[in-house]
Amino acid sequence: MGKAEGERENWHGHVTAVTVAPTYRRLRLAARMMQTLEHISEM
């Protein structure tokens, strides 16, 4: 869960929670999702 605020070049985002189903935990999926979001936000 999260949100993005601002307009055009003056925006930022907040990630409140990242949840992974028990079956898929310990696969670093949440870390990969966060790395992808960070990469996208720097573009």
DOTIZA-75088 format. One record per atom (N, C-alpha, C): residue number from 0; residue in one letter; x, y, z; atom name. Coordinates in steps of 0.001 Angstrom, whole numbers. Atoms other than C-alpha are relative to their C-alpha. Layout:
<i: NUM aa: A x: X y: Y z: Z at: CA> $
...
// end
This chain:
<i: 0 aa: M x: 846 y: -1149 z: 0 at: N> $
<i: 0 aa: M x: 0 y: 0 z: 0 at: CA> $
<i: 0 aa: M x: 903 y: 1226 z: 0 at: C> $
<i: 1 aa: G x: -799 y: -1207 z: 66 at: N> $
<i: 1 aa: G x: 1301 y: 3431 z: -791 at: CA> $
<i: 1 aa: G x: -725 y: 1089 z: -736 at: C> $
<i: 2 aa: K x: 615 y: -1116 z: 715 at: N> $
<i: 2 aa: K x: 654 y: 6744 z: -2471 at: CA> $
<i: 2 aa: K x: 1086 y: 849 z: -647 at: C> $
<i: 3 aa: A x: -886 y: -963 z: 657 at: N> $
<i: 3 aa: A x: 2219 y: 9300 z: -4770 at: CA> $
<i: 3 aa: A x: -622 y: 1372 z: 171 at: C> $
<i: 4 aa: E x: 479 y: -1362 z: -199 at: N> $
<i: 4 aa: E x: 1952 y: 13032 z: -4157 at: CA> $
<i: 4 aa: E x: 806 y: 954 z: -859 at: C> $
<i: 5 aa: G x: -680 y: -1034 z: 750 at: N> $
<i: 5 aa: G x: 2813 y: 16098 z: -6170 at: CA> $
<i: 5 aa: G x: -373 y: -16 z: -1464 at: C> $
<i: 6 aa: E x: 265 y: -140 z: 1428 at: N> $
<i: 6 aa: E x: 2864 y: 17076 z: -9808 at: CA> $
<i: 6 aa: E x: 1312 y: 20 z: -775 at: C> $
<i: 7 aa: R x: -1108 y: -23 z: 958 at: N> $
<i: 7 aa: R x: 5220 y: 16663 z: -12742 at: CA> $
<i: 7 aa: R x: 1320 y: -380 z: 642 at: C> $
<i: 8 aa: E x: -1326 y: 310 z: -540 at: N> $
<i: 8 aa: E x: 8813 y: 16893 z: -11517 at: CA> $
<i: 8 aa: E x: 50 y: 74 z: 1527 at: C> $
<i: 9 aa: N x: 30 y: -165 z: -1459 at: N> $
<i: 9 aa: N x: 7825 y: 17716 z: -7924 at: CA> $
<i: 9 aa: N x: -915 y: -1032 z: 643 at: C> $
<i: 10 aa: W x: 824 y: 1038 z: -604 at: N> $
<i: 10 aa: W x: 6432 y: 14389 z: -6796 at: CA> $
<i: 10 aa: W x: 866 y: -906 z: 861 at: C> $
<i: 11 aa: H x: -679 y: 991 z: -826 at: N> $
<i: 11 aa: H x: 7330 y: 11800 z: -4215 at: CA> $
<i: 11 aa: H x: -1012 y: -1062 z: 389 at: C> $
<i: 12 aa: G x: 886 y: 1104 z: -356 at: N> $
<i: 12 aa: G x: 5913 y: 8514 z: -3026 at: CA> $
<i: 12 aa: G x: 290 y: -523 z: 1390 at: C> $
<i: 13 aa: H x: -111 y: 629 z: -1318 at: N> $
<i: 13 aa: H x: 5325 y: 6705 z: 231 at: CA> $
<i: 13 aa: H x: -481 y: -1437 z: -112 at: C> $
<i: 14 aa: V x: 438 y: 1395 z: -76 at: N> $
<i: 14 aa: V x: 5186 y: 2944 z: 670 at: CA> $
<i: 14 aa: V x: -260 y: -281 z: 1474 at: C> $
<i: 15 aa: T x: 394 y: 262 z: -1377 at: N> $
<i: 15 aa: T x: 3295 y: 2061 z: 3827 at: CA> $
<i: 15 aa: T x: 211 y: -1457 z: 375 at: C> $
<i: 16 aa: A x: -130 y: 1428 z: -301 at: N> $
<i: 16 aa: A x: 3318 y: -1722 z: 3584 at: CA> $
<i: 16 aa: A x: 193 y: -791 z: -1287 at: C> $
<i: 17 aa: V x: -158 y: 966 z: 1087 at: N> $
<i: 17 aa: V x: 4457 y: -4520 z: 1305 at: CA> $
<i: 17 aa: V x: -269 y: -1368 z: 628 at: C> $
<i: 18 aa: T x: 385 y: 1290 z: -565 at: N> $
<i: 18 aa: T x: 2822 y: -7877 z: 1965 at: CA> $
<i: 18 aa: T x: 220 y: -1100 z: -1028 at: C> $
<i: 19 aa: V x: -248 y: 1151 z: 866 at: N> $
<i: 19 aa: V x: 3864 y: -11220 z: 518 at: CA> $
<i: 19 aa: V x: -703 y: -1207 z: 629 at: C> $
<i: 20 aa: A x: 689 y: 1202 z: -485 at: N> $
<i: 20 aa: A x: 1785 y: -14402 z: 813 at: CA> $
<i: 20 aa: A x: 996 y: -948 z: 666 at: C> $
<i: 21 aa: P x: -911 y: 896 z: -723 at: N> $
<i: 21 aa: P x: 3272 y: -16925 z: 3252 at: CA> $
<i: 21 aa: P x: 745 y: -989 z: -895 at: C> $
<i: 22 aa: T x: -626 y: 971 z: 901 at: N> $
<i: 22 aa: T x: 3994 y: -19395 z: 446 at: CA> $
<i: 22 aa: T x: 1214 y: 583 z: -718 at: C> $
<i: 23 aa: Y x: -1056 y: -640 z: 790 at: N> $
<i: 23 aa: Y x: 6266 y: -16854 z: -1289 at: CA> $
<i: 23 aa: Y x: 981 y: 810 z: 842 at: C> $
<i: 24 aa: R x: -936 y: -726 z: -861 at: N> $
<i: 24 aa: R x: 8096 y: -15434 z: 1716 at: CA> $
<i: 24 aa: R x: 1381 y: -634 z: -66 at: C> $
<i: 25 aa: R x: -1409 y: 417 z: 2 at: N> $
<i: 25 aa: R x: 11881 y: -15723 z: 2037 at: CA> $
<i: 25 aa: R x: 570 y: -149 z: -1406 at: C> $
<i: 26 aa: L x: -507 y: 0 z: 1376 at: N> $
<i: 26 aa: L x: 12268 y: -15308 z: -1727 at: CA> $
<i: 26 aa: L x: 478 y: 1396 z: -398 at: C> $
<i: 27 aa: R x: -429 y: -1389 z: 206 at: N> $
<i: 27 aa: R x: 13171 y: -11593 z: -1375 at: CA> $
<i: 27 aa: R x: -891 y: 743 z: -990 at: C> $
<i: 28 aa: L x: 915 y: -654 z: 936 at: N> $
<i: 28 aa: L x: 10101 y: -10614 z: -3403 at: CA> $
<i: 28 aa: L x: -286 y: 1440 z: 411 at: C> $
<i: 29 aa: A x: 275 y: -1361 z: -466 at: N> $
<i: 29 aa: A x: 9311 y: -7575 z: -1236 at: CA> $
<i: 29 aa: A x: 1205 y: 907 z: -265 at: C> $
<i: 30 aa: A x: -1215 y: -786 z: 260 at: N> $
<i: 30 aa: A x: 12921 y: -6390 z: -1527 at: CA> $
<i: 30 aa: A x: 120 y: 320 z: -1482 at: C> $
<i: 31 aa: R x: -60 y: -239 z: 1453 at: N> $
<i: 31 aa: R x: 12796 y: -6802 z: -5308 at: CA> $
<i: 31 aa: R x: -1034 y: 1032 z: -430 at: C> $
<i: 32 aa: M x: 1037 y: -985 z: 334 at: N> $
<i: 32 aa: M x: 9521 y: -4876 z: -5495 at: CA> $
<i: 32 aa: M x: 443 y: 1400 z: 401 at: C> $
<i: 33 aa: M x: -447 y: -1309 z: -460 at: N> $
<i: 33 aa: M x: 10991 y: -2027 z: -3443 at: CA> $
<i: 33 aa: M x: 1142 y: 527 z: -865 at: C> $
<i: 34 aa: Q x: -1098 y: -429 z: 872 at: N> $
<i: 34 aa: Q x: 14153 y: -1929 z: -5562 at: CA> $
<i: 34 aa: Q x: -533 y: 475 z: -1345 at: C> $
<i: 35 aa: T x: 605 y: -397 z: 1272 at: N> $
<i: 35 aa: T x: 12020 y: -1760 z: -8702 at: CA> $
<i: 35 aa: T x: -694 y: 1345 z: 137 at: C> $
<i: 36 aa: L x: 671 y: -1285 z: -218 at: N> $
<i: 36 aa: L x: 9903 y: 1064 z: -7266 at: CA> $
<i: 36 aa: L x: 1012 y: 1133 z: 139 at: C> $
<i: 37 aa: E x: -1038 y: -1021 z: -144 at: N> $
<i: 37 aa: E x: 13036 y: 2978 z: -6262 at: CA> $
<i: 37 aa: E x: 610 y: 342 z: -1352 at: C> $
<i: 38 aa: H x: -578 y: -218 z: 1329 at: N> $
<i: 38 aa: H x: 14491 y: 2529 z: -9741 at: CA> $
<i: 38 aa: H x: -957 y: 822 z: -872 at: C> $
<i: 39 aa: I x: 992 y: -718 z: 804 at: N> $
<i: 39 aa: I x: 11282 y: 3708 z: -11423 at: CA> $
<i: 39 aa: I x: -124 y: 1446 z: 467 at: C> $
<i: 40 aa: S x: 188 y: -1359 z: -518 at: N> $
<i: 40 aa: S x: 11000 y: 6732 z: -9128 at: CA> $
<i: 40 aa: S x: 1179 y: 909 z: -322 at: C> $
<i: 41 aa: E x: -1179 y: -802 z: 331 at: N> $
<i: 41 aa: E x: 14511 y: 7875 z: -10099 at: CA> $
<i: 41 aa: E x: 76 y: 352 z: -1475 at: C> $
<i: 42 aa: M x: -30 y: -259 z: 1446 at: N> $
<i: 42 aa: M x: 13722 y: 7945 z: -13833 at: CA> $
<i: 42 aa: M x: -433 y: 1413 z: -310 at: C> $
// end
